[in-house]
Amino acid sequence: MSVNGKSLREAFGDEMMLLGKENPDIYIVDADVGKSCKTLDFATKYPGQHVNVGIAEQACADVAAGLATMGKIPFISTYAVFGSMRMVEQIRQEVCYPRLNVKIACSHGGLTPANDGASHQCIEDFGIMRTLPNMTVIMGADYYATRNLLRKVAAYDGPVYIRFTREAVPFVYDETIDLEIGKAHQIYDGKDIAIIANGDTVCYAKEAAEELQRKGHSVRLLDMHTLKPLDEQAVEAAIDNIGKIITVEDHNIINGLGSAVSDVVAQKGKGIVRKIGVQDHFGESAPYEHLLANNGISVKNIVSIAEKLIG
């Protein structure tokens, strides 16, 4: 399907070219996936700032941690399924525990690997990464949001996990978008229902919000690009002002965005949350849009659930 947008891995490749030029302390530590993760141009332009460890993801974390102790700002580049699981022991012990300034930049997150199948569809990464102390967890909604967030990540001192898509994602923003780590971006304001989405699901949530608005409903739409630290104030405001929340994510509904929002709701002791996302099962080899729809990540399903909650 033709999409008016770009993949988030392209945003990574493009923004790193600028960051590498601006700051010679920025490195990419590559697990031999330069073509897929869009780091080949960086390696060619800045060979002294690029390390390819080969197909040895755990060594990526080792090398990146060492570079960080020398004052460098390393970005590990690999697939989400490897960056969040194959490397998790090294990330915990060598990056998060000493709180080193290492960025884990992972492409092929969620269901976007599509026909590659369940082995490469990383639906658990947010849950794993957000449980690690000192870790910040981020995913932009589109190409422009991701570029802006990458610039903020490079300036942030501490471990960060940032996820990208393989597939193209429709543009939600333009080049003027300016986001803040840890603060939700409100796209629309409303009083009937709150929709909180992140990453590649924001475009579906936005389209659903616009359809609901055409039907006369007032919708608050939040792009929760930072999963950790979660913008709890934004969630609390949605509970206090609206009381009905739908979360939308390209991740298992267990321990992802929906769970993080539900934690806040539980602490408040009031409010309703309905979670849309991967329904606690592994993926399959199929087109990306088919996989999303199979899990209810669609405009139609968001609108249907919203209308039931609004009553």
N, C-alpha and C positions, 0 to 999 in steps of 0.2 A: 504494500500500500504506500502510495506517495504521501510524504509528510512535509509540511512547511516548517522545517526545523533541522536541527543537527543533533548528532549523538553527543552525549556528555563526555565521552572519551576524546572527541575532537576538541572540546573546550579545554581539556587537560593538556593536550598536545600544543595547542595554540598559545595558551596562557603561560605554559612553562618556557616557551621560547622567549617571551618577554621577561619573565622573572629571572631566567638564567643570564640574560644580558645585563639586567639591572643590578644583579647581586651575584658575584662570583662564588659566594659561599653556598649558593643553592645547588644541590646535587640531585641527580636521579640515580637510584640504585635499582637496576632492572633485572628481572628474572627471565631474561631471554624471550620477552614478549613485546619487543619494541614495535613491531609492525602492528600488532593487534591493539596495543595500548597507546599508540601514536607518539612514541618517544624517539623514533629514528632520526627525525630532523634535529632534535636536541642533541643526540649523540654525535651527529655529524658536525653541528655548529659549535658545540662546546664539549669536545672529547675529554678535556681535563676535568669536567664536572659530571661525567657519566661513568658509572661502574656497572658492567654486566656480569653478574655472578653465575650466569647459566641457570639451568632448571634446578634451582636449589633455593627455594623460597625462605627456608629457615636461615640460610646464610645471608639473605637480604637484610633480615632484622639484625643479625650480628654486625654486618658491615655498617649499616645505617646507624646503629647505636654507637659504634666506634667513631664514626664521622661526627656525630652530635657531640661527643665528649671533646672534640677538637674545635668546636665552635661552628661547624658546618650545619646547614639546614637540609638534611636529606629527605627526599620523597621516594619512598619505596613504590615501585610500579609493578603490579601483577594483576591477576584476576581476583575478584572478591572471594571466590570459593577457596583460593589458596591463601590470600592475605588475611582472612579472618579465621581460618581453621588450621591449615598446615603450619602457620607461623605463630599460633596463639600462645604457645608456651614462651617463645622468645620475646614476643611483644609484651607479655605480662612481666617476665623476669628482667628483661634487659632494657625495655622502653618505659613501661608504665611505672614499675616499682621505683626506679631512680628518677622518674619524670623527665626523661630526655626529650629533646626537641626533634622528634622524628614524626614524619607524616606518612601514613599508610594510604596510598592513593590507588584505589582498586576499581578496575573496569569490570564489565560483564556482571553487574550486580542484579539481584532479583531474578525475574523471569526473562530478562532481555537476551540471554544466550539462546533462547528459543529452541531451534532444531538441534542444538548441541545436547539437549536433554538434561535430565535431573542431576547428573554428576557435575554439571557446570552451572546450574541455576542456583545461585546462592541466596537462599531465602531465610538464612539464620544469622547473617553477619551483624545486623544492628543489635540483635539480642546478645550476641557474644561480646561485641565491643562495648556496649553500654554498661555491662556489668564489671568492666575493668576500672578500678580506681584510677583517677588522673586522665582518663581518656575522654576526648571530645569527639562526637559522632555527627557527621554532616552529610547531606545530599541535596544538591541544587535541583530546582524544578526544570531548568532548561539550560541551553548553551550559555546564555548571557549570565544567568544566575550563578552557574558553576564557575565561570571565569572570574566573576566578582568575588565569590567565596574563596576561590583558590588564592587570590591576592590577599584576602584576610587571613587565610590559613598560614601563608608564608610569613606573615608578620606576627602571628600568634606564637607565643613561647610555650611549648608543651606538646604532648602526643595528640595527634589528630587522626581519625579514620574518616576518609572522604570517599564516597562511592560514586561511580559513573555507570552509564548505560552503554551497551554495545549498539543498540538500535537507535535510530533517529527519534527525537522527542520534539513535539511541536513547540514553537516559540510561545512562551507565556509573557515574557518581558522583552525589553530592548536593551541596547547597550548602556542606557542611563541607569539601570537598576543598581541600587546600592543597599546591600544587606549587612546585617550585624550578627556576628556569631552569638548564639544564645537568645536572640530576639525574633519572635515570629513576625512574618510580614503579612499584614492584613491587606488582602486584595479587594474584598467587599465587606461592608458592614451591614448588619441586619439584626432582627430580633426574634424571628420565628425558629430558626435552626442554625447551628454552627457546624460547618464542615472543616475539619482539620486534615490536611494532606501533606505529603512530602515527596520529593523526588519526582519520578516520572508519572506519578498519579495526579499531580497538581493540575495538569491540563484537563484531565477527565473531571476532576472536582470543579474546575472553573466552568467547563461547559455545562455540567449539571446545575451549578449555581445559577447560571444564566437562564437555563430552561425553567428552573423553579421561579426565578424572578419574572419571567414572561407569564407564568401562571398566577402571578400575584403574591408570591411568597417573599418574605424578607430574609435574606441569607447572609450570614457572616462567614467569610471564607478566609482561612489562615493557611499560609504556606509555612509549615513548621520545618524549615530546612535544617535546623539544628535539633537533633533528637536528644543529645546530651551535651551541655546542660539544657534541659527542656525549659521553655519559657512558661513557667508555672503561672505567672501573673496573667498571661493571655488565656490560659486554660481556665483559671479561676474566674476571670471576667466573663468567659463564655458560660460557665456554670451559673454565676450570679445573675447575669443579664438575660440568659436564654434558657439554660437548664437541659437542653437537648443537643447532643453532640454526635456527629458521625466522623469516624476516622477512616482514612483511605491510605493504603500503603502497598507497595510492591515488596512484601515481606510476609513471613508467617505472622498470623494474627496473634500468636503467642510471643511475648517479650519484645515486641517492636513498638511502633508509634502508638498503636491502640492500647497496648498495655501501659506504656508510659503515661498516656493521658488518663487512663483508668485509675492509675495510682493516685493522681491528683484528685480525681473525683471521689475516690474512696476516703481520702484524707478530709475532704470537705464534708462528706457525709450526705451529699445530695447530688442530684443530677443523673442523667441517663446517657449511656454511651453505647453506640452500635459500631462494631468494628468490621470494616471491609478490608480484605487482604487475602493472602494465600491461606487456604483453609486447613492448615496443619497437615499437609500431605506433600510429598515430593512432586516435582514437576514432571513433564513428559516432553518428548520431541514433537514440537508443533510450532506453528507461527506464533510470534509474540502476542499479537492482538487476540488470538484464539485462547492462549493461556490466561491472559488477563480476564477475558470474558468468562472463562470457565470458573474463575475464582470470584466472580461478581464485581470485578474491578472494571466497571463500565458506567457510562453516563446513565443508562436506563436503570441500572440497579441502585445507583446513588439517589436518583430522583425518586424511585419507588420507596426506598427506605425512609427518605426524608418526608415524603407525603404521609406515610404511616405514622411517623413520630409527631408531625405537625397536627394530624387529625382532621 
